[in-house]
Amino acid sequence: MTEQSSAGEEQVQIPFMQRVLDNPFILLFVGIVFPAVFYIIWGIMEIVNIPIAQ
């Protein structure tokens, strides 16, 4: 037995960004990973810019 939608009802596909923004676990992951990656890259750039001691 399968349910069928009424004749006037269409299947609406939820946009990708709405699915991402509606998922709290993806938002948590993005909120932790992006700042961590940027701070690591920033730290590496700062270390590379330190002049070599003579």
C-alpha positions in Angstrom: 0.0 0.0 0.0 1.5 3.3 -1.0 0.1 6.8 -0.4 -0.3 9.0 -3.4 -0.5 12.8 -3.2 -3.5 14.5 -4.4 -3.7 15.7 -8.1 -2.9 19.3 -7.4 0.0 18.7 -4.9 3.5 18.8 -6.3 6.7 17.5 -4.8 8.8 20.5 -3.7 12.5 20.0 -3.4 14.0 21.9 -0.4 16.9 24.1 -1.6 20.4 23.0 -0.5 21.2 26.1 1.6 17.9 25.8 3.5 18.7 22.2 4.4 22.2 23.2 5.6 20.9 26.2 7.6 18.1 24.1 9.2 20.5 21.4 10.5 22.0 22.5 13.8 24.8 19.9 13.7 26.1 21.2 10.4 26.0 24.8 11.8 27.9 23.6 14.9 30.5 21.9 12.8 30.9 24.9 10.5 31.1 27.3 13.5 33.9 25.3 15.1 35.9 24.2 12.1 36.0 27.4 10.1 37.4 29.6 12.9 39.9 26.9 13.9 41.2 26.5 10.3 41.5 30.3 9.9 43.3 30.7 13.2 45.7 27.9 12.3 46.5 29.5 8.9 46.9 32.9 10.5 49.3 31.4 13.1 51.4 29.7 10.4 51.6 33.0 8.5 52.7 34.8 11.7 55.4 32.2 12.4 56.7 32.3 8.8 56.9 36.2 9.0 59.2 36.1 12.1 62.7 37.1 11.0 65.5 34.6 11.4 67.8 35.4 14.4 71.5 35.9 13.5 
